């Protein structure tokens, strides 16, 4: 059955069904999946050592601590080994190595949301850009949850140099104390959810000001080519893929997390005001990256 015929047939017969479900059926008949060797592909971790010299640090300035590779199902973490005499570079390596638990959680969250953030060609340009942006917000949100889970396990703040983690930890501890919440914390609490969303968004904004993520978002905005179908990995929630409707303001599946307390949905728990701040922030960044063309892009609604 040819793709064009199937698309017309789906649009006629399945008009009343969820848009994502229809388009998922359409894309089923597309090219061979990128990760067709495993159904689903299984995520595995790999740690590589990077030897950082003083000269390398001067030239590069910073290094990626981890990356998720969706096609291969690999999460690669980097251990930094200093091979010079510069104390600042040595401290940089040691500090980054202590963050490996947060880095792993960050990249795992990208893996968990891969079925929501890949194969998004059928959305409008601004929705594709917003998906890419929120993908880079939910990952630091997961880091916050991981850091607070560490506090529950050890009774101590996670040893980090990340200011957004410190801020979230301070605010959450204050709120938990005032509300006399029990541990492990239930992040479905509105105040805690607002703090996590706020601090994660602030982290994203600060990173984009340094030039990070702009290329990723631009690529998502401009890429409307129909790719080879991406098959979910073992960390993804397939039901969330069906109910995910970002073009209608249904972002809940993107904000579903696991914690020591159990499942948590920050989007559902957060206040309307905090969600509007998030959407406005993402919209403004997409608008800057698209320039004048933004007025032709479909606007989003919040429910």
N, C-alpha and C positions, 0 to 999 in steps of 0.2 A: 504494500500500500504506500503510495507516494505521500510525502510530507504535506504538500499543499492540499491534497484532497482530504487528508485526515484533519487538518486544521479547520477546514470549512465544515466538515462533518461535526467536529467537536463544538464549534461555535454555534451550530444550529441545534443539535440534540442536547448538548450539555450546558446550555446557556444558564440554567438555574443553579449549577453547581459552583462550588468555591473556585475562584479563578486559578489559584495555585494548583488545585487538583487537576483541572482541565489541562493546564499547561504542562503539568508533570506527565500526563498521559500523552500529550503531543510530543514532548521531548523524548519519550521512551523509544520512539521510532527514529531518533536521530542517530548520529554516528556511534561507533563502538565506544563505550564508556572509557574514561581516562584511567580508571582503576578497576578494570573488569576482571583482573586476576583473582580478586577476592570479593565475595558478596556477603556482607560488606567488607571493606578493607579494614584491617586491624591496625590501630595506632601503636607504634613502638617508639621507644626513646633511645637516643644516642648522644653520648657526651664526647666532644672533641676538645683537645687542649690547644689553646692559642698562646704561643710564646710572645709576650709583648715587650719589645725593647723600648728604650727611651725615644729613639728616632721614630719608631712606628707610632708611638703615642702622639708625638708632635705633629706628624703628618695626618693621622686619622682623627685624632681628637677624642673619638669615642668608638665603641665596638658594640655590635649586636650581641646580646647575651643569650638569645635563643631565637628559633624560627620554626614555624610549622609548615611542612611541605605536604599539601593536600594530595597531590598526585601519587606520591609514594607512601603516604600515611606515616611519615616520619616527623617526630619532634626532636630537633637537634638543639642540645644545650652546649654552651661553651664555657670551659674552665680556663681562666686566665692565669698564666704563669709568667711572672716578671723575670726578665733576664738582664737587668741593668742595675744601676746604682741609685737611680732617682727614687727618693723616698715617696714622693707624691704618686709616682706611677705604681710603685709597690702597694701603696695604700689603696689606689684605685682598683687594682687587681683583687686584693683581699676583700675589699668592700663589695665588689660585684660578685665574687664567689659566694659570699654569705647570702646573696639574694636568690640563690638557685631554686629554692622552694617556691618563691613567688614567681620566678621566671617560668618554671614548669607549669604552675597553675595558670599563668597568663596564656601560654601557648596551648595548653589543654583546652582552655575556654574557646580559643579559635577553632580547635578541632571539633569541639562539641557543637559549635554553631556553623560548621562548614556546610551542612545541608540547607542552611538559611542564607548563607553569604556567597555561595558559588552558584553558577548557572542561573544568574539573575537577569539575563539579557532581555526578558520579556517585560520588565518594569520600565517606567519612564526614566529619563536621565537623572532627574533630581532624586527619585526614589532609589536608584542604584547608588548615587552618591551618598545618600543618607544611610543606606545599609552599610556601605563601606566605613562611614564615619562611626556609626553606632557599634560596629564590630570592634573598633579601636577604643571604645568607651567601656563596653562590657568586660573586656579583658582586664583593665585595671580595677574595675569593680570586683571582679573575682579575686584579684590580689588582696583587696581590702578584707574580703571574707576569709581568705586564707590566713592573713595576718592575725585576725581576731580569733580564728580557730586555734592558731598557735598559742595565743594568750590563754585560751581555755585549757590547752594541754599542759602548758608549762607554768602559768601564773605570771608570765613576764611579757613585756612588749616585744614584738618581733624586732630583731636587731637590723634596722634598715636606715638608709640615708635618704629614702624617698619621702619628701615632705607631705605628699598627699596621703600616704599611709599613716604618717605621724598625726596629721590633722584629723583624719577619720577615726583613728584609735582614740585620740583625746575626746572628740565629740561623742563617740559611741559610748565610751566608758562613763562620761558625764551623764548622758541620757539614761544609760542602764542603771546607774546609781540612783538617779532621781526617781525613776519609775520602779525601782527595786525589782529589776528583771533577773530571772534565774539564768544560769549558764548550763549548757551552751546557749548562746543567744539565739532567739528567733528573729531573723531579719525580715519577717513578714510584718513586723511592727512598723507603722508608718514613719515615725521619726527616724528610726534606724535606716529604713529604706531611702528616705530623703537624703540622709547624710552620705550614704554610699553612692547614690546617683550624683549628688552635688560634687563630691570630692573626685569621683572618677571623671566627670565632665571637665572639671577644672584641670585635671591632669592632661586630658586630651587637648584642651585649648593651649596649655603651656607648651605641649610638644609640637603642635602645629605652628606655633609662633617660632619655633626653632627650625621649622622647615620639614618636620617629619609628617608622614601620612598624606601630604598634599598630592604626591604622585599617585599614591594608591587610590585616593578619592577621585582624582582626575581620570584615571584609567577606567574606574567603574562608571563614571559619568559618560565617557566617550565610547565605551565598548558595548556596542549593541549587536555584535556578531553572535550567531548561534554557535555555541561551543559544543564540544563533545560532552555528553551527559556525565555529570558528576554523581557517582553512587555514594550513598552515605557510608560513614565509617562506624565502627562499633561504639563510639562515644556519643553519637548523635541520637536525638529523640525524633523518631519518624513522625509521631503524631504532631509534634510542634511544627513540622514542615507543612502539614496540611492546613493548620489553623493560622499560620503566619501570613498576615495581610498588611504589610507596611504601607502600601499605597492607600489603605483605608485607616491608617493610624493604629493598627493592631500590632503593637511591638512586643507584646507579652512574651512570646516564645524566645525572643532574643535575650530577655532578662531572667530566664529561668536558671537557677544555680543549685548546686548541692553544698551543704554545710554540715557541720557536726550536729546541728539540731535536726537537720533533714532538708527536704526540698524547700526552696524559697523562690518567690517571684517578686523581684524588686519593682518591676513595672506595675504589677497589680497592687502592690502594697503602698507605693509612693503616692504622694498627694498630687492633685491636678496641677497645682502651681509648679511643683518641681518638674513634672513631666513637660509642662509648657516651656519651662526654662531650657530643658534639654532639647526639645524640638526646635526652639528659636535659635539656640546656639548652633545646632547642626545646619539648619536652614541658612543661617548667615554665612557659615563657612562654605557651604555649597554655592551660595550666591556669589561669593568672592571668587571662587574657583571657576565658575561658569561665566562670569562677567555679564555682558548685556543679554546673552542667550537665556539667562535665568527666567526672564519674563515669559518665555515660551514653554517653560516646563510646568508640568502639572503640580499644583499645590497639594499639601497633605492636610488631613484633618486629625484631630485628637478626640478620642472617645473616652 
